[in-house]
């Protein structure tokens, strides 16, 4: 795993250096009215618009915490954490795909900690080690965003299945997240393997590749491109699709009938932090009911047992459409899967 990300980290960093620099220079810290300021650095892959709400909630709960946020895509954050393992720069990682955190766990890069009230989370949403190494926040599911206006212009039907996306009529019309840099892209690949079987999944991806116009480095970008007419079909996830549709974008949000990939956003303390007490305070907040209520405005599923999604757009039976996801298998196989995917599909 480490070797794979070392090979790709320069590419990831070059793609996002300006974004991270902009984040650090423009309102990326929480203010503090306390005389005793506690400063920590938090790496996150949370979507930028969601992060603003979380920052506001954290500021209310802990005005004494001054947070330097470093936000980027899943692949970039993972590569950065692995590259810095001998000299950690982050105190906490928040909202990273669980499969990436499990790679860090395997390399002994997470600091075990049992947050206050962690038992109020669903058992699937926190590490079951004697002292947990990670705690979940939310889960997100794969979805397909279709620009109905552009599709109608081409007199094409809406695709309702994963197999539909391989039909020659959609050649050049589909945009997908690159699984090497996007947690959403990786959850799609592992979902296809669990739906179709590994061998057939590679055949499926070869057929799908013929219709892909571009692989992008963000899970939400394909949906945004479809909303703007830059693409006709975007393999993405539900939240950005419903948000853009509510703002008037001509989108149909499709959940393919064979089953949906899904992933968990999770948080952890980075082993070697010099600000452990403040990092623990931060993690305590991430598992709190108040934080989960903020998450629930954006996601169909959150970690806290007493908090339900507030977004009425998500189907009521969404949980039944999700594949039975083996996160530990997905983390263990990540390096080999991404190596094979990159060899076949990166152009």
N, C-alpha and C positions, 0 to 999 in steps of 0.2 A: 504493500500500500504506500509506504513512505517513498519507495523508489518511483512509483508511478507519478505521484504528485510532484516529486522533485523534477521529473522530466517535463512536467507541464506547468510548473508554477510560474516560470517567466512569462509564458503566454497568458496565463490567467491574470498575473499582476499588471502586465502591459495593457490589457483590455480594460482594467478598472482603476488604474492608479489615479486618474484624474477625478473619478467619482469619489474615491475614498478621501482624497485630498480636499475635495469640495465639502464633503461631509464634515471633516474635522475643522474646517474654517468657517462653516456657516451653521450656527445654532445647533451644534451637536453635543452640547453639554447641558445638564440640568443645573439650574441656578440654586443657590443655597442662601437661606437667611440665618443660618446657624453660625455661631462663632467657631465651632469645631467642624470644619469641613472635612469630609471623608471622600477621597477621590479614588475611583476605580476605572479601569478600562474594560469595556464590554464589546466583544465581537458578536455580530449578529447578522443573520440572513433574513430577518423579518422584512416584509415589504415596507417601503419607505412611508407610504400613507398610513399604514397600521402602526408603525413605530412612533409616529407623532402622538397618537392617542396614548400609547403605553408610557411614553416619556411624561406626559401630563399626569397620568395616574400615579406614576412613581414619584413625581415631584410632590404631589399631594401627600402621599404616605410617608416619604422620607426626604424632606427638604434639605437635610444635612448631607445627602449623598450627591456628590458632583461626579457625573458620569461622562467619560470620554467615549463616544460611540464610534465604532468602526463597522460600517455596514457594507456588505457586498453579497455576491451570489454564494450559494452553498459550496461550490467547488473551490472558489477563491478563498473563502474563509477556512475551509478544511486544509487546503494547501498551506495557507499562512500559519495555521496552528501547528501543523506537522513540521514545517520548516523552522519554527521558533522553539521547538520542544526543549532544546538545551538552554534556551534563554527566553522563557515565556514573557511576552509583552502584554498579554491579556490576563485579567483577573477572573473574568467570567465569560462564558459563551452562552448566548441566549437565542432561542428560536432557530437553532440549527437542525437540519434533518437528523433524526435519530440514527439512521444508518451511518452518518458521518461521526456522530458522537461515539458510536460503538467501535468505530475504527480507533478513535482516541483512547477509549477504554481498553482495547486490546493492547495498545502500546503504553499503558499505564500512565496516561497523561491527564487523568481526571482525579480530583480530590474528593474522596468519599465524604458525604455530609448528609445527615438526616434533617431536612427542614422542619420547622414547626408546622404542625397540622398536616404533614404529608399524607397521613392516613385518610384524609378527606378526599384525596384524589382516587380515581378509579385505579384498580390494581394494575391494569395494563399500562398505565400512564406514569409509572415510576419504577426505577430499578428495584428488583426484588432481592438484591444483595442485602446482607445483614445491615450494612450501612450503605444506603443508596449512592450510586455514582452519578445518576442523572434523574431529572424529573421532567415529565411531559407538560406541554402547554395546550396544544391543539392538534388536530389532525386535519389534513386536507386531501382532497380526492381528485383524481384526474377527470377532465372533462374536455369536450371539443367545442370550440367557439366557431360558429358558422355565420358569415356575413350573408344574410338572406337576400339582400338586394343584389349583390354581386353574383351570387349563385343563380338567381332568377335571370339575370342578364345572359348567363351562359346556358340557361335552360337545363340546369342540372338538378337532380334530386338531392335532398338533404341526406347525408350519410348517418345511419343510425347504429352501425356496428363498427368494430375495429376492422373487420374484414372489408367492409365497404370502402374504407380509406385506401385500399390497395387497388381499387378499380382504375383502369386506364383513363377513365373520364375525368379523374381528378389530378392528372399529371401536371406538376408544376404549381399546384394551387395550395399546397399544404406547408405550413411552417411548424417546426417542432423544437422544443428545448434540447440543447446538447446535454446528454446525461453526464458528461464529464465535468460540467460546470454547474448544472442545475439539478437540484434535488427532485424537482418535478419530472425532468427528463429521465432521471434514474429510476424513479418509482414506476414510470411507464414501462421501461425495459424489464424490470423485475416482475411487474404485473403480467406482462405478456408471457414471460417464462412460466409463471405459475398458472396462467390460464391455458396456454397452448402446449406446455412442455418445452424444455429448453431447446431441443433440436428444431422443433417446428417454429419456435419464437424467432430463431435466427432466419429461417426462411421467410417468416412474416416480415421482419424488418428489412430484408433485402427487397421484397416486393414493395413495401411502403416507401423505401428510399427512392424508388423511381418516380414517386409523386411529390417528394419533398423539394421545395425550392430553396429552403434555407434552414440551417440549424442555428439557433440563437442561444445566448448565454443567460437567459432568464426564463423562469417558468411562467410568468405573467405576460411576457412580451408577445408571444404568439396570439393571445387573445386581444391584446391591444392593437396589434397589427391588423387583425381581422376587423376590429371595430372601426378602424380608420380606413379600411379598404386597401391597405397595403398587402394584405393576403386575403384569400377567400375563406380558408379553413385554418384554424390555429389549435394545435394540441396543447392544452393548458390545464388549468384547474378552475373549479367552480366560482370562487369568490370574485376574481376580476371580471369574469363574464357577467355575473349578475349585477355587479356594480356599474359596469359600462352600459349594460342594457337599461338599467334604471335611469341613466342619464340620456337615453334616447338613441343609443347605438343600435343599428339594425342587426342584432345578434339573436341566434338561436343557441341555447346552451344544451348540448347533447351529452347524455351519459350512455356510452356504448353498452349494448345489452349483454355482451359476454361477461362483463364484470369490470370493476374499477380498481385501478391501483390507488394506493393511499400511503401516506407517510405522516410521521409525527414530528411536530416542532418540539424540541426539548432543550433543556438548559443544564449547565453544570459549572462547577468551579474548576478552574484550570490549576492543575498541580504545580506547585512552586510559586503561587501568588504570594506577594509580600503584604497583601491587604486582606487577609483571610476573614477577619471579623466583619469587615464591610461587605466582602463578597458573600458571606453567609446571610447577612441582612438582606442583600439584594435577592438571593435565591429564595429566602423566606417570603419575600414579596411576590415573586413569580408564581408561587403555588397558592397564594391567598385567594379567597373568594372574590375580593374586589378586582384583582388582576384578571381572574378568569371571566368575570362579567364583562370586562373590556374585550377580552379575546372573543367572547361569544357574539359580539356584534359583527364579526367578520367570518366566523367559521361554523360549520355544521356540527362539529364535535369539539368539546373542550374537556380538560382533564378533571375538573372539579365535579364531584358527584351531585352537588346541589345546584349546579348552573346548567341551564339549557340554552341552546342557540337562540339569539334574538332575531336572526335573519329569516324572514318568512319565505324567501325565495327557494331555499333548499327543499328538495322533496322530503316528505315525511318518512319514506322508506329507504332513505339513502344508505343507512347502515347495512341493510340487507343486500345492497348491490356491491359492497366492497369485497375484494378477494381476501382470503385468509392469508394475511401477510406474515411471512417469517422474517422479522427484522434482523435476527442474528445471522441467518443464512445470507440475506442481502448484504450485510456488512462484511461477512467473511469472504464472499465472492466478489466484492466490489472491484478490487484491483484487476482480477482476471476478466471480469465482464467488461469493464471500461477499456482495458487493453484491447480486447477483441473488437469491441464496438468501434473504437478509434481507428483501428487498422482497416476496418471495412468501410466506414462511412465518413470519416473526416476528410474533407476535400481541400 
